[in-house]
Amino acid sequence: MDRRSPLILLAAAALLFSPFASHAVEKGWFGFALVIDADGILNPKLRSIKIDKVFPASPAAKAGLSAGDRIVEIEGILVEGAKADTLKAAMQKSVGETLRFKIKRGTDALQDVSLIAGPKPRN
């Protein structure tokens, strides 16, 4: 190992852990609770996802979503038959990022929905 190697490692560590390093990105919030029907335990295969509750003044409420709306596609991935981990990862957005999905409301045609993640309200 040459003499510069420890110095380079020390400088890299200082940059990574310095107060000037970028801050963690805040996890986004959409303002709805879901009911999930699935088969399996560790990484279940999904049958359906329905919106159970929409929180007032949330991105979901502003988009007109309602309890009972069925989510049929998330970020281009069909819900029915998808693995839970795959859809969970697709729904993880930071504040300001957009989540795109399709819903089915009663007998109406599929509806495209785009929600921009907001900060989670502080209680």
C-alpha positions as CSV (number, residue, x, y, z in Angstrom):
1,M,0.0,0.0,0.0
2,D,1.5,3.4,-0.9
3,R,1.6,6.3,1.6
4,R,-1.2,8.2,-0.1
5,S,-3.8,5.4,0.3
6,P,-4.6,6.0,4.0
7,L,-4.8,9.7,3.4
8,I,-7.2,9.2,0.5
9,L,-9.4,6.9,2.6
10,L,-9.4,9.4,5.4
11,A,-10.4,12.3,3.1
12,A,-13.2,10.2,1.6
13,A,-14.6,9.3,5.0
14,A,-14.4,12.9,6.1
15,L,-16.5,14.0,3.0
16,L,-19.0,11.2,3.5
17,F,-19.6,12.0,7.2
18,S,-19.1,15.7,7.2
19,P,-21.9,18.2,8.0
20,F,-21.7,19.3,4.4
21,A,-22.6,15.9,3.0
22,S,-26.1,15.7,1.5
23,H,-28.9,15.2,4.0
24,A,-31.2,12.1,3.8
25,V,-34.1,12.6,1.5
26,E,-37.4,12.9,3.3
27,K,-39.8,10.0,2.7
28,G,-42.9,11.1,0.9
29,W,-46.5,10.7,2.1
30,F,-49.7,10.3,-0.1
31,G,-52.4,10.3,2.6
32,F,-54.2,7.0,2.1
33,A,-54.4,3.7,3.9
34,L,-54.8,0.4,2.0
35,V,-56.4,-3.0,2.3
36,I,-54.3,-5.6,0.7
37,D,-55.6,-9.1,-0.3
38,A,-52.6,-11.5,-0.9
39,D,-51.4,-15.1,-0.8
40,G,-48.3,-15.9,1.1
41,I,-46.4,-14.7,4.1
42,L,-42.8,-13.4,3.5
43,N,-43.3,-11.8,0.1
44,P,-46.9,-12.4,-0.8
45,K,-48.4,-12.5,-4.2
46,L,-51.1,-9.8,-4.4
47,R,-54.7,-10.3,-5.5
48,S,-56.0,-6.8,-5.0
49,I,-55.4,-3.5,-3.3
50,K,-58.2,-1.1,-2.2
51,I,-58.1,2.3,-0.7
52,D,-59.4,2.0,2.8
53,K,-59.1,5.6,4.0
54,V,-58.1,8.9,2.5
55,F,-56.8,11.5,4.9
56,P,-58.1,15.1,4.7
57,A,-56.0,17.7,2.9
58,S,-53.6,14.9,1.6
59,P,-52.4,14.5,-1.9
60,A,-54.8,11.6,-2.3
61,A,-57.7,13.8,-1.1
62,K,-56.8,16.6,-3.4
63,A,-56.7,14.1,-6.3
64,G,-60.3,13.0,-5.5
65,L,-59.5,9.4,-4.3
66,S,-62.1,7.7,-2.2
67,A,-62.3,4.7,0.1
68,G,-63.2,1.7,-2.0
69,D,-61.2,2.7,-5.1
70,R,-59.3,-0.3,-6.3
71,I,-55.7,0.2,-7.4
72,V,-55.1,-2.1,-10.4
73,E,-51.7,-0.8,-11.6
74,I,-48.8,1.0,-9.8
75,E,-45.9,2.5,-11.8
76,G,-46.8,0.3,-14.8
77,I,-46.9,-2.9,-12.7
78,L,-50.2,-4.8,-12.6
79,V,-51.3,-5.4,-9.0
80,E,-52.9,-8.8,-9.5
81,G,-50.1,-11.4,-9.4
82,A,-47.3,-8.9,-8.4
83,K,-45.1,-9.6,-5.4
84,A,-45.6,-7.3,-2.4
85,D,-41.9,-6.3,-2.3
86,T,-42.0,-5.1,-5.9
87,L,-45.0,-2.9,-5.4
88,K,-43.8,-1.6,-2.1
89,A,-40.5,-0.5,-3.7
90,A,-42.4,1.1,-6.6
91,M,-44.5,3.2,-4.1
92,Q,-41.5,4.4,-2.1
93,K,-41.2,8.0,-3.2
94,S,-39.4,11.0,-1.7
95,V,-41.1,14.3,-1.1
96,G,-41.8,16.0,-4.5
97,E,-41.7,12.7,-6.5
98,T,-44.7,11.5,-8.4
99,L,-46.5,8.2,-7.9
100,R,-48.5,7.0,-11.0
101,F,-51.2,4.4,-10.8
102,K,-54.5,3.3,-12.2
103,I,-57.7,2.9,-10.2
104,K,-61.0,1.3,-10.8
105,R,-64.0,2.9,-9.2
106,G,-67.2,0.8,-9.3
107,T,-68.1,0.0,-12.9
108,D,-66.3,3.1,-14.3
109,A,-63.4,2.9,-16.7
110,L,-59.8,2.8,-15.4
111,Q,-58.6,6.2,-14.3
112,D,-55.0,7.4,-14.4
113,V,-53.9,9.0,-11.1
114,S,-50.7,11.0,-10.4
115,L,-49.9,12.0,-6.8
116,I,-47.0,14.2,-5.8
117,A,-45.6,13.0,-2.5
118,G,-45.8,15.5,0.3
119,P,-44.2,15.6,3.7
120,K,-45.9,13.5,6.4
121,P,-47.8,15.7,8.8
122,R,-46.4,16.1,12.2
123,N,-48.7,15.2,15.1
